[in-house]
Every structure is written in structure tokens, then in C-alpha cells.
Amino acid sequence: EVQLVESGGALIQPGGSLRLSCAASGFTFSSYEMHWVRQAPGKGLEWVSHISTDGGPRYYADSVTGRFTISRDNAKNSVYLQMNSLRAEDTAFYYCARVQRGQPDHWGQGTLVTVSS
Amino acid sequence: QSVLTQPPSVSAAPGQKVSISCSGSSSSIGSNYVSWYQQFPGTAPKLLIYDNNRRPSGIPDRFSGSKSGTSATLGITGLQAGDEADYYCGTWDSSLSVGVFGTGTKVTVL
């Protein structure tokens, strides 16, 4: 069974940093590209970032470019999202998702990031 | 940044059919597969349709997808109370190299 478990969400002050983790199991992690997707409370889905299977090509939404960094460790079956210079508008549930042909097919349960003083 | 346009809400009586449209561009829907997701409050999105019109195992055939040009459509037939949820389309934008999701549609069963 495919499982994705996010962790690392917290209450953080504006300007702070946070690192989210996503532990994958139940599939050959190194064969799949991965996304991070976020959803502000009561709002729609917003794609955040994408990483290729070997950690090569990485893509970001304009709203996080220069502040967020996606990475992965295939030996640990994990993908990460390093978030710096956090803003109030970054407050959201953050989901990691497995990707096939550009489409997220399995999602984690999400981890909540709250940016507030 | 690129976004896909969906109607904010659709509604119908139990047993009826609803269709949800998703409008994009030549570089998004026009060039890539479209997927659809169902989301209940407080839970993660769940894949309903992938590759424009394919259903994952366990998804009933009441759910269907189609794509034409730069638009896609999700159909739900035999509407049930348990179908009340938010629905999102999604794809990749090859020109911008970004993922894109629809604005979301709330389905209400009258």
C-alpha cells in the first residue's frame, strides 16, 4: 500500500524557517517524481514544487521561488521542503504527492504550517 | 501564474447528473494529461480520474472524465449524498514548467 507521511509543520514567526519531511513507503520511491502542494484554510489547492526522480530538475511556483527548496533522499525514501523567509500567506496545509505523468496520484495526510507572530 | 478555471459550484438532485468544466490553455490542458480530485472537509484530496479519462481501481464508473482541446470535464452520474465534496482538476503547464490546479467546484446534492 502506498503511504506518504508528512511531518515538520508548526507555528512559526514571520521571517522564520521550517523544514517539512515526507516519508514514503509501499512503492519504489526512486522511480517517482514528487510534488509539494499546499492549501490555505478554506481555499483551493496550490501547487508549490516538483522534483524529478534523481533530484535533478526542480520547479517552483512563483510565490515561493527563492524562498523554498525541494530536495529528496532516495536512500531514505523521503522528500523535503525547506522553507525560508516565511510569510503569513504561506500558512497552509502542506501535502506531498507521488506523481505519474505529471499527475499526483497518491497524497499524504498533510502537515499544517502556521506563520504568525 | 497559470490557473485552471472551474465553476464555483454545481448542484443537482439525488440520482441526477452533474458536469464540472475545467478550462486551461494550449500549454496546460492542451498539452498534458488532466486529472481530477475529490476532497472532503479536513481530508487530503483523492484521485478520481487520471490520464484525462481513466479511473483508479475502486472508483465507481459513475465518475467519468473527458478532454477536448484546452478544456476538460468531469461527469458524475447517479448523484449520491456522499458525493457532496469539493472537486479539483489538475495538470502540468509545459510552457511555464509549473503544476496547475483548478479553482475548485463544490458539488451540492439537493
Interface residues (C-beta under 8 A of the other chain):
Chain A: H35 V37 G44 L45 E46 W47 H50 Y59 Y60 A61 D62 S63 Y95 Q100 R101 G102 Q103 P104 D105 H106 W107 G108 Q109 G110
Chain B: Q1 N32 Y33 V34 S35 Y37 Q39 T43 A44 P45 K46 L47 Y50 D51 P56 D86 Y88 G90 T91 W92 S97 V98 G99 V100 F101 G102 T103 G104
